[in-house]
Amino acid sequence: MNAHNHLTWHCRGQNTVSIGVVLCGNFNGTGFNLGTSEPTNAQLKSLKALFNHLCQKLDLQPGDVYGHYHFGKPACPGHTVQNLIEGFRGEVPTQKEVAKTTREIQKRLAAQGFDPGPVDGIHGIKTAAAIRRFQKSSGLTVDGIVGPNTWAALLKVS
């Protein structure tokens, strides 16, 4: 038992083996764009400090830090925080900054021959099916979510 013994529901299957962190805000997320704001610089700075603190105190590695999008919640925690998490994890190629928007995903899928329907920025049935076909052909986990591995694969091939 340690000081972090309070459990709350934050992600199916992860509630007893992880720590959930919440940033208050209405942030833009993959495919949904329901948000109207971005995290403040103070929130981002505090979040990175928290990651470092938790890794040090709990003997974790940066690769042990995950976002909800790793567990089937593609819009959470929003583009800006997702980029921060992936940068901390060391999985984001820093030399090529490309915004991961639904429209960009659709363009890259279409360029590779995976028809997402119209390139309109709407994450509909055809886009979801194209993502799954791309994942299958790329040997990725087929979940229909453009998480870090799928996004990296889309960046490499297009």
N, CA, C and O of each residue as an XYZ file, in Angstrom:
632
protein
N       0.854     -1.182      0.000
C       0.000      0.000      0.000
C       0.890      1.232      0.000
O       1.865      1.301      0.749
N       0.560      2.189     -0.828
C       1.312      3.439     -0.845
C       0.347      4.619     -0.727
O      -0.854      4.442     -0.523
N       0.892      5.803     -0.859
C       0.068      7.006     -0.704
C      -0.932      7.185     -1.842
O      -1.835      8.017     -1.749
N      -0.777      6.416     -2.906
C      -1.664      6.542     -4.064
C      -2.690      5.413     -4.058
O      -2.784      4.656     -5.024
N      -3.459      5.296     -2.978
C      -4.345      4.141     -2.834
C      -5.817      4.454     -3.091
O      -6.673      3.614     -2.811
N      -6.130      5.614     -3.606
C      -7.513      5.941     -3.914
C      -7.796      5.596     -5.375
O      -7.045      5.997     -6.265
N      -8.860      4.866     -5.621
C      -9.200      4.452     -6.970
C     -10.390      5.244     -7.496
O     -11.353      5.494     -6.771
N     -10.312      5.631     -8.745
C     -11.439      6.227     -9.434
C     -11.522      5.589    -10.807
O     -10.535      5.043    -11.303
N     -12.687      5.653    -11.422
C     -12.836      5.085    -12.752
C     -12.286      6.083    -13.752
O     -12.708      7.239    -13.776
N     -11.344      5.643    -14.578
C     -10.853      6.533    -15.623
C     -10.659      5.834    -16.946
O     -10.692      6.497    -17.982
N     -10.459      4.532    -16.967
C     -10.239      3.841    -18.230
C     -10.457      2.350    -18.020
O      -9.785      1.725    -17.199
N     -11.405      1.782    -18.771
C     -11.764      0.375    -18.608
C     -10.528     -0.528    -18.615
O      -9.699     -0.449    -19.522
N     -10.415     -1.381    -17.603
C      -9.326     -2.334    -17.507
C      -8.047     -1.772    -16.908
O      -7.080     -2.511    -16.719
N      -8.022     -0.487    -16.609
C      -6.797      0.135    -16.097
C      -6.974      0.729    -14.699
O      -6.038      1.315    -14.155
N      -8.140      0.585    -14.127
C      -8.455      1.303    -12.892
C      -7.692      0.840    -11.667
O      -7.531      1.610    -10.720
N      -7.224     -0.382    -11.659
C      -6.498     -0.868    -10.482
C      -5.000     -0.950    -10.717
O      -4.250     -1.323     -9.815
N      -4.555     -0.603    -11.928
C      -3.131     -0.725    -12.235
C      -2.518      0.578    -12.744
O      -1.390      0.581    -13.236
N      -3.250      1.676    -12.629
C      -2.728      2.927    -13.161
C      -3.263      4.114    -12.373
O      -4.166      3.984    -11.547
N      -2.683      5.262    -12.651
C      -3.102      6.517    -12.037
C      -3.723      7.372    -13.135
O      -3.093      7.610    -14.166
N      -4.935      7.830    -12.924
C      -5.597      8.699    -13.888
C      -5.337     10.152    -13.560
O      -5.444     10.559    -12.403
N      -4.999     10.933    -14.564
C      -4.759     12.362    -14.394
C      -5.765     13.100    -15.272
O      -5.947     12.756    -16.440
N      -6.408     14.103    -14.713
C      -7.420     14.862    -15.453
C      -6.984     16.317    -15.560
O      -6.595     16.938    -14.571
N      -7.055     16.846    -16.774
C      -6.884     18.284    -16.983
C      -8.277     18.849    -17.231
O      -9.030     18.309    -18.042
N      -8.620     19.913    -16.551
C      -9.921     20.530    -16.765
C      -9.880     21.395    -18.011
O      -8.994     22.234    -18.173
N     -10.850     21.180    -18.890
C     -10.925     21.963    -20.108
C     -11.809     21.275    -21.122
O     -12.286     20.164    -20.887
N     -12.026     21.921    -22.233
C     -12.851     21.404    -23.314
C     -11.971     21.383    -24.561
O     -12.079     22.260    -25.418
N     -11.092     20.371    -24.659
C     -10.031     20.354    -25.648
C     -10.442     19.631    -26.922
O     -11.292     18.741    -26.893
N      -9.837     20.015    -28.036
C     -10.061     19.353    -29.317
C      -9.432     17.970    -29.301
O      -8.319     17.797    -28.805
N     -10.150     16.972    -29.849
C      -9.638     15.616    -29.896
C      -9.831     14.990    -31.251
O     -10.618     15.476    -32.063
N      -9.117     13.913    -31.499
C      -9.097     13.237    -32.789
C     -10.492     12.844    -33.246
O     -11.202     12.115    -32.553
N     -10.877     13.331    -34.411
C     -12.112     12.911    -35.046
C     -13.385     13.548    -34.528
O     -14.433     13.429    -35.162
N     -13.319     14.215    -33.400
C     -14.538     14.745    -32.807
C     -14.559     16.266    -32.774
O     -15.582     16.877    -33.084
N     -13.454     16.876    -32.406
C     -13.313     18.329    -32.375
C     -14.490     19.024    -31.698
O     -15.035     20.004    -32.207
N     -14.865     18.492    -30.544
C     -15.923     19.103    -29.755
C     -15.388     20.222    -28.880
O     -16.144     21.039    -28.356
N     -14.064     20.243    -28.733
C     -13.462     21.221    -27.839
C     -13.431     22.606    -28.422
O     -13.522     22.798    -29.635
N     -13.301     23.562    -27.541
C     -13.249     24.949    -27.974
C     -12.009     25.652    -27.447
O     -11.823     26.843    -27.692
N     -11.167     24.939    -26.733
C      -9.989     25.577    -26.149
C      -8.828     24.596    -26.163
O      -8.974     23.436    -26.549
N      -7.698     25.074    -25.744
C      -6.498     24.252    -25.598
C      -6.008     24.403    -24.163
O      -6.336     25.382    -23.493
N      -5.219     23.429    -23.686
C      -4.669     23.565    -22.331
C      -3.788     24.815    -22.247
O      -3.172     25.231    -23.229
N      -3.748     25.388    -21.071
C      -2.888     26.558    -20.877
C      -1.433     26.094    -20.774
O      -1.163     24.918    -20.530
N      -0.508     27.025    -20.962
C       0.915     26.700    -20.797
C       1.196     26.211    -19.382
O       2.023     25.322    -19.184
N       0.511     26.788    -18.402
C       0.701     26.358    -17.014
C       0.245     24.904    -16.835
O       0.906     24.133    -16.139
N      -0.882     24.524    -17.458
C      -1.340     23.135    -17.379
C      -0.323     22.187    -18.010
O      -0.007     21.143    -17.440
N       0.186     22.549    -19.181
C       1.145     21.688    -19.872
C       2.445     21.544    -19.085
O       3.007     20.453    -18.989
N       2.916     22.658    -18.525
C       4.137     22.627    -17.718
C       3.936     21.768    -16.471
O       4.809     20.981    -16.105
N       2.794     21.920    -15.828
C       2.488     21.122    -14.627
C       2.350     19.649    -14.968
O       2.786     18.791    -14.200
N       1.749     19.346    -16.108
C       1.565     17.951    -16.510
C       2.918     17.282    -16.756
O       3.138     16.148    -16.330
N       3.811     17.973    -17.435
C       5.142     17.409    -17.682
C       5.890     17.215    -16.364
O       6.561     16.199    -16.181
N       5.783     18.170    -15.449
C       6.416     18.037    -14.128
C       5.819     16.846    -13.377
O       6.537     16.117    -12.694
N       4.498     16.650    -13.505
C       3.844     15.515    -12.854
C       4.346     14.201    -13.431
O       4.625     13.263    -12.685
N       4.464     14.122    -14.766
C       5.013     12.908    -15.393
C       6.391     12.589    -14.816
O       6.660     11.453    -14.426
N       7.258     13.593    -14.766
C       8.613     13.381    -14.243
C       8.578     12.929    -12.790
O       9.299     12.009    -12.403
N       7.741     13.576    -11.988
C       7.624     13.230    -10.566
C       7.146     11.791    -10.387
O       7.731     11.036     -9.611
N       6.078     11.404    -11.108
C       5.546     10.044    -10.983
C       6.565      9.008    -11.444
O       6.710      7.957    -10.819
N       7.262      9.295    -12.523
C       8.277      8.344    -13.001
C       9.379      8.166    -11.963
O       9.832      7.047    -11.719
N       9.808      9.261    -11.358
C      10.864      9.187    -10.346
C      10.380      8.476     -9.082
O      11.055      7.573     -8.588
N       9.239      8.865     -8.562
C       8.747      8.320     -7.295
C       8.258      6.877     -7.403
O       8.375      6.110     -6.447
N       7.712      6.504     -8.556
C       7.141      5.168     -8.713
C       8.016      4.251     -9.564
O       7.594      3.159     -9.946
N       9.238      4.701     -9.858
C      10.200      3.924    -10.644
C       9.606      3.493    -11.984
O       9.661      2.320    -12.355
N       9.035      4.466    -12.703
C       8.448      4.219    -14.018
C       9.369      4.766    -15.095
O      10.218      5.616    -14.828
N       9.197      4.279    -16.299
C       9.912      4.787    -17.462
C       8.950      5.669    -18.252
O       7.735      5.513    -18.123
N       9.460      6.588    -19.063
C       8.567      7.424    -19.878
C       7.593      6.605    -20.723
O       6.465      7.041    -20.950
N       8.001      5.445    -21.186
C       7.110      4.597    -21.974
C       5.955      4.022    -21.179
O       5.041      3.431    -21.753
N       5.984      4.190    -19.853
C       4.888      3.724    -19.008
C       3.766      4.752    -18.903
O       2.752      4.487    -18.258
N       3.928      5.910    -19.520
C       2.910      6.964    -19.492
C       2.018      6.788    -20.719
O       2.507      6.721    -21.847
N       0.708      6.713    -20.490
C      -0.259      6.517    -21.563
C      -1.360      7.569    -21.484
O      -1.596      8.171    -20.436
N      -2.017      7.771    -22.603
C      -3.202      8.626    -22.653
C      -4.426      7.762    -22.855
O      -4.302      6.593    -23.221
N      -5.603      8.312    -22.625
C      -6.836      7.539    -22.831
C      -6.937      7.008    -24.248
O      -7.525      5.950    -24.470
N      -6.367      7.732    -25.222
C      -6.430      7.299    -26.622
C      -5.749      5.953    -26.834
O      -6.048      5.264    -27.810
N      -4.839      5.562    -25.939
C      -4.219      4.236    -26.036
C      -5.225      3.131    -25.701
O      -5.008      1.969    -26.044
N      -6.305      3.486    -25.043
C      -7.271      2.503    -24.561
C      -8.661      2.716    -25.167
O      -9.671      2.429    -24.524
N      -8.710      3.211    -26.383
C      -9.971      3.284    -27.100
C     -10.765      4.557    -26.947
O     -11.943      4.580    -27.305
N     -10.177      5.612    -26.434
C     -10.879      6.890    -26.310
C     -10.133      7.914    -27.164
O      -9.347      8.703    -26.639
N     -10.377      7.905    -28.494
C      -9.543      8.687    -29.401
C      -9.572     10.191    -29.194
O      -8.600     10.864    -29.539
N     -10.627     10.739    -28.653
C     -10.703     12.195    -28.490
C     -10.056     12.668    -27.198
O      -9.935     13.873    -26.979
N      -9.649     11.771    -26.363
C      -9.129     12.137    -25.049
C      -7.627     11.882    -25.010
O      -7.218     10.773    -25.355
N      -6.827     12.769    -24.639
C      -7.061     14.034    -23.941
C      -6.968     15.259    -24.840
O      -6.731     16.356    -24.335
N      -7.141     15.123    -26.120
C      -7.015     16.250    -27.041
C      -5.650     16.247    -27.714
O      -4.697     15.656    -27.206
N      -5.565     16.917    -28.869
C      -4.342     16.900    -29.676
C      -3.117     17.409    -28.921
O      -2.068     16.765    -28.947
N      -3.232     18.537    -28.258
C      -2.075     19.159    -27.612
C      -1.514     18.274    -26.514
O      -0.301     18.078    -26.434
N      -2.379     17.739    -25.673
C      -1.906     16.879    -24.583
C      -1.407     15.546    -25.141
O      -0.433     14.990    -24.633
N      -2.059     15.035    -26.171
C      -1.587     13.794    -26.785
C      -0.168     13.977    -27.335
O       0.676     13.098    -27.167
N       0.095     15.099    -27.984
C       1.445     15.369    -28.477
C       2.451     15.459    -27.336
O       3.580     14.985    -27.464
N       2.044     16.072    -26.208
C       2.924     16.157    -25.047
C       3.235     14.760    -24.513
O       4.387     14.447    -24.213
N       2.203     13.923    -24.397
C       2.401     12.551    -23.897
C       3.335     11.789    -24.822
O       4.277     11.147    -24.356
N       3.089     11.849    -26.126
C       3.923     11.092    -27.060
C       5.351     11.623    -27.086
O       6.298     10.849    -27.228
N       5.512     12.933    -26.949
C       6.861     13.491    -26.853
C       7.569     12.983    -25.616
O       8.757     12.664    -25.668
N       6.851     12.902    -24.497
C       7.427     12.389    -23.258
C       7.784     10.915    -23.412
O       8.829     10.466    -22.940
N       6.909     10.170    -24.074
C       7.151      8.742    -24.295
C       8.296      8.509    -25.280
O       8.875      7.424    -25.321
N       8.619      9.539    -26.076
C       9.702      9.402    -27.038
C       9.295      8.736    -28.331
O      10.152      8.219    -29.047
N       7.991      8.732    -28.659
C       7.509      8.036    -29.844
C       7.123      8.964    -30.989
O       6.744      8.487    -32.059
N       7.209     10.261    -30.794
C       6.785     11.177    -31.844
C       8.006     11.654    -32.614
O       8.940     12.186    -32.014
N       8.018     11.477    -33.925
C       9.127     12.020    -34.704
C       9.073     13.547    -34.661
O       8.100     14.145    -35.121
N      10.096     14.169    -34.121
C      10.066     15.616    -33.937
C      10.464     16.380    -35.189
O      10.183     17.574    -35.290
N      11.116     15.718    -36.153
C      11.569     16.450    -37.320
C      10.429     16.813    -38.255
O      10.602     17.710    -39.080
N       9.290     16.173    -38.173
C       8.188     16.463    -39.081
C       6.919     16.689    -38.268
O       6.274     15.736    -37.832
N       6.570     17.939    -38.070
C       5.371     18.278    -37.326
C       4.180     18.301    -38.281
O       4.117     19.157    -39.163
N       3.253     17.390    -38.122
C       2.048     17.350    -38.925
C       0.869     17.231    -37.970
O       0.825     16.321    -37.142
N      -0.072     18.136    -38.082
C      -1.247     18.088    -37.209
C      -2.075     16.848    -37.542
O      -2.397     16.590    -38.702
N      -2.409     16.096    -36.508
C      -3.205     14.881    -36.690
C      -4.683     15.241    -36.616
O      -5.321     15.110    -35.572
N      -5.210     15.696    -37.742
C      -6.624     16.035    -37.836
C      -7.321     14.948    -38.649
O      -6.667     14.180    -39.354
N      -8.620     14.888    -38.553
C      -9.366     13.905    -39.347
C      -9.136     14.141    -40.831
O      -8.977     13.184    -41.589
N      -9.116     15.379    -41.253
C      -8.879     15.699    -42.662
C      -7.491     15.198    -43.101
O      -7.357     14.634    -44.187
N      -6.467     15.397    -42.271
C      -5.110     14.941    -42.607
C      -5.056     13.416    -42.670
O      -4.415     12.849    -43.555
N      -5.719     12.766    -41.745
C      -5.780     11.298    -41.744
C      -6.448     10.824    -43.032
O      -5.959      9.905    -43.688
N      -7.565     11.452    -43.389
C      -8.280     11.076    -44.617
C      -7.405     11.264    -45.857
O      -7.388     10.404    -46.738
N      -6.680     12.380    -45.932
C      -5.799     12.630    -47.078
C      -4.733     11.551    -47.188
O      -4.454     11.059    -48.281
N      -4.135     11.182    -46.058
C      -3.062     10.181    -46.069
C      -3.608      8.793    -46.402
O      -2.958      8.029    -47.116
N      -4.781      8.464    -45.898
C      -5.392      7.175    -46.237
C      -5.691      7.108    -47.738
O      -5.386      6.111    -48.394
N      -6.287      8.171    -48.271
C      -6.631      8.201    -49.699
C      -5.373      8.083    -50.556
O      -5.383      7.386    -51.570
N      -4.301      8.749    -50.167
C      -3.052      8.709    -50.935
C      -2.466      7.295    -50.987
O      -1.723      6.957    -51.908
N      -2.805      6.481    -49.996
C      -2.307      5.103    -49.947
C      -3.298      4.102    -50.524
O      -3.061      2.895    -50.478
N      -4.411      4.598    -51.069
C      -5.389      3.719    -51.695
C      -6.454      3.167    -50.761
O      -7.159      2.223    -51.120
N      -6.584      3.735    -49.577
C      -7.602      3.317    -48.613
C      -8.689      4.396    -48.611
O      -8.540      5.426    -47.953
N      -9.769      4.165    -49.338
C     -10.799      5.175    -49.558
C     -11.542      5.527    -48.269
O     -12.293      4.705    -47.742
N     -11.334      6.759    -47.753
C     -12.040      7.189    -46.544
C     -13.345      7.913    -46.855
O     -13.964      8.487    -45.959
N     -13.768      7.889    -48.124
C     -14.903      8.709    -48.530
C     -14.402     10.118    -48.788
O     -13.213     10.310    -49.045
N     -15.281     11.106    -48.726
C     -14.842     12.481    -48.991
C     -13.854     12.964    -47.925
O     -14.001     12.651    -46.744
N     -12.851     13.725    -48.355
C     -11.898     14.325    -47.416
C     -12.558     15.590    -46.882
O     -12.361     16.692    -47.393
N     -13.356     15.382    -45.824
C     -14.196     16.461    -45.308
C     -14.001     16.741    -43.820
O     -14.673     17.602    -43.252
N     -13.075     16.007    -43.190
C     -12.833     16.235    -41.761
C     -13.847     15.578    -40.851
O     -13.830     15.814    -39.643
N     -14.730     14.760    -41.399
C     -15.740     14.069    -40.590
C     -15.328     12.608    -40.435
O     -15.106     11.904    -41.420
N     -15.231     12.170    -39.194
C     -14.833     10.794    -38.900
C     -16.081      9.899    -38.975
O     -16.704      9.578    -37.963
N     -16.417      9.515    -40.200
C     -17.616      8.707    -40.420
C     -17.285      7.241    -40.628
O     -16.160      6.803    -40.387
N     -18.282      6.485    -41.079
C     -18.158      5.039    -41.261
C     -17.069      4.698    -42.267
O     -16.277      3.787    -42.025
N     -17.012      5.415    -43.399
C     -16.010      5.123    -44.425
C     -14.596      5.417    -43.922
O     -13.666      4.669    -44.224
N     -14.428      6.487    -43.167
C     -13.103      6.805    -42.614
C     -12.683      5.731    -41.626
O     -11.544      5.267    -41.658
N     -13.602      5.330    -40.742
C     -13.283      4.291    -39.757
C     -12.904      2.978    -40.451
O     -11.969      2.298    -40.029
N     -13.628      2.627    -41.509
C     -13.319      1.390    -42.246
C     -11.965      1.492    -42.934
O     -11.209      0.521    -42.956
N     -11.649      2.659    -43.498
C     -10.353      2.848    -44.155
C      -9.212      2.742    -43.147
O      -8.164      2.173    -43.453
N      -9.410      3.283    -41.957
C      -8.390      3.184    -40.906
C      -8.145      1.722    -40.576
O      -6.996      1.294    -40.467
N      -9.218      0.948    -40.415
C      -9.075     -0.478    -40.088
C      -8.359     -1.239    -41.215
O      -7.505     -2.085    -40.947
N      -8.706     -0.940    -42.466
C      -8.038     -1.610    -43.595
C      -6.551     -1.257    -43.622
O      -5.708     -2.122    -43.856
N      -6.233      0.021    -43.380
C      -4.836      0.439    -43.340
C      -4.093     -0.284    -42.214
O      -2.985     -0.780    -42.417
N      -4.704     -0.343    -41.027
C      -4.065     -1.013    -39.904
C      -3.797     -2.477    -40.227
O      -2.710     -2.989    -39.960
N      -4.786     -3.145    -40.800
C      -4.628     -4.568    -41.133
C      -3.497     -4.758    -42.134
O      -2.659     -5.642    -41.958
N      -3.464     -3.945    -43.176
C      -2.435     -4.111    -44.206
C      -1.047     -3.732    -43.691
O      -0.039     -4.165    -44.249
N      -0.993     -2.926    -42.631
C       0.286     -2.497    -42.063
C       0.742     -3.375    -40.908
O       1.795     -3.126    -40.320
N      -0.044     -4.410    -40.573
C       0.328     -5.298    -39.472
C       0.151     -4.676    -38.101
O       0.799     -5.085    -37.137
N      -0.728     -3.687    -38.014
C      -0.994     -3.016    -36.740
C      -2.215     -3.623    -36.068
O      -2.966     -4.372    -36.693
N      -2.413     -3.305    -34.806
C      -3.626     -3.695    -34.115
C      -4.808     -3.034    -34.812
O      -4.819     -1.817    -34.999
N      -5.794     -3.821    -35.194
C      -6.953     -3.295    -35.914
C      -8.015     -2.893    -34.896
O      -8.789     -3.719    -34.414
N      -8.027     -1.581    -34.581
C      -8.996     -1.067    -33.611
C      -9.727      0.171    -34.130
O     -10.620      0.691    -33.461
N      -9.351      0.645    -35.321
C     -10.011      1.813    -35.886
C      -9.617      3.132    -35.254
O     -10.220      4.165    -35.545
N      -8.609      3.110    -34.389
C      -8.163      4.308    -33.694
C      -6.816      4.728    -34.256
O      -5.904      3.907    -34.360
N      -6.683      5.979    -34.614
C      -5.390      6.472    -35.084
C      -4.609      6.937    -33.860
O      -4.494      8.129    -33.576
N      -4.077      5.941    -33.145
C      -3.214      6.196    -32.001
C      -1.790      6.398    -32.478
O      -1.558      6.585    -33.672
N      -0.835      6.363    -31.566
C       0.546      6.676    -31.932
C       1.156      5.735    -32.973
O       1.899      6.194    -33.840
N       0.870      4.446    -32.912
C       1.462      3.516    -33.875
C       0.860      3.688    -35.265
O       1.585      3.687    -36.259
N      -0.451      3.834    -35.337
C      -1.102      4.036    -36.631
C      -0.680      5.378    -37.231
O      -0.406      5.465    -38.428
N      -0.627      6.417    -36.406
C      -0.226      7.729    -36.904
C       1.206      7.677    -37.423
O       1.495      8.214    -38.492
N       2.101      7.039    -36.681
C       3.495      6.920    -37.138
C       3.562      6.188    -38.472
O       4.334      6.567    -39.352
N       2.753      5.137    -38.624
C       2.744      4.388    -39.881
C       2.206      5.248    -41.018
O       2.736      5.196    -42.128
N       1.163      6.041    -40.765
C       0.637      6.939    -41.792
C       1.669      8.001    -42.191
O       1.769      8.363    -43.363
N       2.429      8.492    -41.218
C       3.453      9.484    -41.519
C       4.568      8.874    -42.363
O       5.100      9.537    -43.254
N       4.926      7.627    -42.093
C       6.024      6.980    -42.814
C       5.695      6.726    -44.266
O       6.541      6.918    -45.139
N       4.482      6.298    -44.534
C       4.148      5.865    -45.887
C       3.646      6.989    -46.784
O       3.518      6.804    -47.995
N       3.365      8.140    -46.209
C       2.841      9.215    -47.066
C       3.614     10.497    -46.896
O       3.302     11.497    -47.543
